């Protein structure tokens, strides 16, 4: 009877060959902290690279936008006996200063709830360039421009971040009595070195024209200069420009006055100031604006 009971007793489980009977162990606290530290280091290394890649992508999109707008501007001139759309001066502050011309876009920009700031149907859709640029509102704005304004239904992005060189307007700040302004495409002296559109600093942009001072900003003037309107520096300290020959580029700023101009999105940036260490940048903007008469 006893032997029968022994035969019926279950045998103890035997471990598989190579299998330890030691209970499985989890991570220790030190090991877990080491893993977390490694992940944090990798993230710190990758995030700046990802941020630069995003900025680079935005720069490419910005160049595409200004190129499309400039091609639309040129096509309008081709269809209107080479008469160019104006930067400013028609029906605005300098009323009737440019007879036979039409502004490329109307409306001032600020940070109020004014409808023209956030509604494309107030000014953008009315632009003479609208049918020539595929009726694409997005190309009027740099993707890196984060300016928003209050609206009845919450904050919305502003509709525009680029301005047109004043050489296609009345050219007050050049000044126009010394430097050439252009009303027809065939009159542009050096198209490849004549910028049309620029992404303007969000706290500088107001009307549709970008003012550059040429007098006093020549290489012969030495290390001095003046900034009237501020260009943007969205793209790793660089800015988008388009030119009358149809090409666009991202220009890298050298001086901190422009490259590090604070962005507050409140319109508080002082304009018409000494160029300081950005005098080379001021000279470059004058060089690609126009030529002497």
Secondary structure, DSSP 8 states (H G I E B T S, - for coil): -HHHHHHHS-------TT---S------HHHHHHHHHHHHHHHHHHHHHHHHHHHHHHHHHHHHHHHHHHHHHHHHHHHTTTB--BSS-SSSTTTTSSTT--BSS-----SS--HHHH-TTTTTTTSTTGGGTTT-GGGGS-TT---EE--TTS-EE-S--EEEEGGGTT-TTTTTTTB---SBGGG-S-GGG-EEEEEB-TTT--SSEE----TT-SGGG-S--EESS-B--TTTSEEEEEETTS-EEEEE--SHHHHT----SSS----SEE-GGGHHHHHHHHHTT--B-
